[in-house]
């Protein structure tokens, strides 16, 4: 009889301890689940570039009104395309992130399929050995490009081999600031993907004229405005 009571007593203690452990573990698991469901984190937060100080002119001065935030955390590709599409004033790309077909991750093949479907002219490359589209679209044409890093896509707005820097806009950055990487950092992070878009009515060439205007004020003895005198939003 005493043996049965002892067994029952031990069983009761085990049950109480198990319940206590469950109560201790469940809240921890619940908190972990909750943290996964909260606002997504910046995928490149640990190696984000420094904010641009605005002291030098950007090759592609995309104004804040054209920058697109990655609200869902999984639309970095479409946010990047809409951003350069807005700057190019291509109506087909304005509101792209609201398109039901553009609510998730994508890839070069997915982008090619969508852009062909909506008749948007584009060009893209996918090799780290090929920087020709960067030079063409950013340096020469001043239109900006989507570029990829593993698991993320952003917009490049400046590429200067001589100065050894690139500048970009990260759609997962709450402030959507222009930020700077060294070329070495870019080469280390870049996955090879570059995509440029061309509006049916290409107004990008005329946008680049603002940076080339020379201002001479003859009322001030021929005062010549220095570079950056005409403010361009960044």
Secondary structure, DSSP 8 states (H G I E B T S, - for coil): -HHHHHHHHHHHHHHHHHHHHHHHHHHHHHHHHHHHHSS---TTGGG--EE--S-S--SS---GGG----TTSS-HHHHHHHHHHHHTT-GGGTTGGGSGGGSS---HHHHHHHHHHTT-EEEEEE-TT--HHHIIIIIIS---EEEEETTEEEEEEEEETTTTEEEEE-TTSTT--EEEEEHHHHHHHEEEEEEEEE-SS--HHHHGGGGG---EEGGGTSEE--TT-S----
